[in-house]
């Protein structure tokens, strides 16, 4: 029987193949950490929304040549994490 971590890695690989993104590095642990921060500082449903938006932003940056995949994803996740934490401290979104 596979562990939860093994199942997530297998699922991620399958999804990447289905989306024709094989070879794209995905730090599952970092994505889960971002989801956790969003769920606990904003509201629970913010977890999937936050990870989706961060991934979308990273894809746009990488696709436009602004950064390679890893740099784009790292930057998007840092921004999303920072915004979640700021939201958790203030209770509202900083529009700056």
Sine and cosine of phi, psi and omega as CSV:
sin_phi,cos_phi,sin_psi,cos_psi,sin_omega,cos_omega
0.00,0.00,0.75,-0.67,-0.04,-1.00
-0.98,0.21,0.53,-0.85,0.07,-1.00
-0.97,0.24,0.23,-0.97,0.03,-1.00
-0.86,0.50,-0.66,0.75,0.01,-1.00
-0.88,0.47,-0.69,0.72,0.03,-1.00
-0.90,0.44,-0.64,0.77,0.03,-1.00
-0.89,0.45,-0.68,0.73,0.02,-1.00
-0.89,0.45,-0.68,0.73,0.02,-1.00
-0.89,0.45,-0.68,0.73,0.02,-1.00
-0.90,0.44,-0.69,0.72,0.01,-1.00
-0.89,0.46,-0.70,0.71,0.00,-1.00
-0.87,0.50,-0.70,0.71,0.04,-1.00
-0.88,0.48,-0.69,0.73,0.01,-1.00
-0.89,0.45,-0.70,0.71,0.00,-1.00
-0.90,0.43,-0.67,0.74,0.05,-1.00
-0.87,0.49,-0.67,0.74,0.04,-1.00
-0.90,0.44,-0.71,0.71,-0.02,-1.00
-0.89,0.46,-0.54,0.84,-0.01,-1.00
-1.00,-0.05,0.13,0.99,-0.01,-1.00
0.84,0.54,0.69,0.72,0.02,-1.00
-0.87,-0.50,0.40,0.92,-0.01,-1.00
-0.79,0.61,0.63,-0.77,0.01,-1.00
1.00,0.02,-0.14,0.99,0.05,-1.00
-0.97,0.25,0.84,-0.55,0.00,-1.00
-0.95,0.31,0.72,-0.69,0.06,-1.00
-0.77,-0.64,0.87,-0.49,0.06,-1.00
-1.00,0.01,1.00,0.01,-0.07,-1.00
-0.84,0.55,-0.65,0.76,0.00,-1.00
-0.87,0.49,-0.68,0.73,0.00,-1.00
-0.92,0.39,-0.63,0.78,0.03,-1.00
-0.90,0.44,-0.69,0.72,0.01,-1.00
-0.90,0.43,-0.60,0.80,0.03,-1.00
-0.90,0.43,-0.69,0.72,0.05,-1.00
-0.87,0.49,-0.70,0.72,0.02,-1.00
-0.87,0.50,-0.65,0.76,0.01,-1.00
-0.89,0.45,-0.71,0.70,0.02,-1.00
-0.87,0.49,-0.72,0.70,-0.01,-1.00
-0.89,0.46,-0.71,0.71,-0.03,-1.00
-0.90,0.44,-0.57,0.82,-0.09,-1.00
-1.00,-0.06,-0.26,0.97,0.00,-1.00
-0.95,-0.32,-0.40,0.92,0.01,-1.00
-0.95,-0.31,-1.00,-0.09,0.14,-0.99
-0.53,-0.85,0.40,-0.92,-0.07,-1.00
-0.76,0.65,-0.72,0.69,-0.01,-1.00
-0.91,0.41,-0.16,0.99,0.06,-1.00
-0.93,0.36,-0.35,0.94,-0.05,-1.00
-0.86,0.51,-0.85,0.53,-0.01,-1.00
-0.93,0.37,-0.56,0.83,0.01,-1.00
-0.91,0.42,-0.71,0.70,-0.02,-1.00
-0.89,0.45,-0.71,0.70,-0.01,-1.00
-0.92,0.38,-0.60,0.80,0.05,-1.00
-0.89,0.45,-0.76,0.65,-0.05,-1.00
-0.90,0.44,-0.66,0.75,0.04,-1.00
-0.88,0.47,-0.69,0.72,0.03,-1.00
-0.90,0.43,-0.64,0.77,0.02,-1.00
-0.89,0.45,-0.71,0.70,0.02,-1.00
-0.88,0.47,-0.67,0.74,0.02,-1.00
-0.90,0.44,-0.67,0.74,0.02,-1.00
-0.88,0.47,-0.66,0.75,0.04,-1.00
-0.89,0.45,-0.70,0.72,0.00,-1.00
-0.89,0.45,-0.71,0.70,-0.01,-1.00
-0.93,0.38,-0.67,0.74,-0.03,-1.00
-0.91,0.41,-0.48,0.88,0.00,-1.00
-1.00,0.01,-0.04,1.00,0.02,-1.00
1.00,0.09,0.15,0.99,0.02,-1.00
-0.92,0.38,-0.50,0.87,-0.02,-1.00
-0.30,-0.95,0.33,-0.94,0.09,-1.00
-0.97,0.26,0.16,-0.99,-0.08,-1.00
-0.80,0.60,-0.76,0.65,-0.09,-1.00
-0.91,0.41,-0.68,0.73,0.00,-1.00
-0.92,0.39,-0.69,0.73,0.00,-1.00
-0.88,0.47,-0.70,0.71,-0.01,-1.00
-0.92,0.39,-0.68,0.73,0.03,-1.00
-0.86,0.51,-0.70,0.71,0.00,-1.00
-0.91,0.42,-0.71,0.70,-0.01,-1.00
-0.89,0.46,-0.65,0.76,-0.01,-1.00
-0.94,0.34,-0.60,0.80,0.05,-1.00
-0.90,0.43,-0.70,0.72,0.01,-1.00
-0.89,0.46,-0.72,0.69,-0.02,-1.00
-0.88,0.47,-0.68,0.74,0.03,-1.00
-0.89,0.46,-0.71,0.70,0.01,-1.00
-0.87,0.50,-0.70,0.71,-0.02,-1.00
-0.91,0.41,-0.62,0.78,0.07,-1.00
-0.87,0.49,-0.73,0.69,-0.02,-1.00
-0.91,0.43,-0.65,0.76,0.05,-1.00
-0.89,0.45,-0.65,0.76,0.03,-1.00
-0.89,0.46,-0.68,0.73,0.00,-1.00
-0.89,0.45,-0.51,0.86,-0.01,-1.00
-0.99,0.16,-0.56,0.83,-0.11,-0.99
-0.96,-0.28,-0.37,0.93,-0.04,-1.00
0.99,0.16,0.06,1.00,0.08,-1.00
-0.54,-0.84,0.20,-0.98,-0.05,-1.00
-1.00,0.03,0.74,-0.67,0.08,-1.00
-0.99,0.12,0.89,-0.46,-0.07,-1.00
-0.99,0.12,0.18,0.98,-0.01,-1.00
-1.00,0.08,0.00,0.00,0.00,0.00
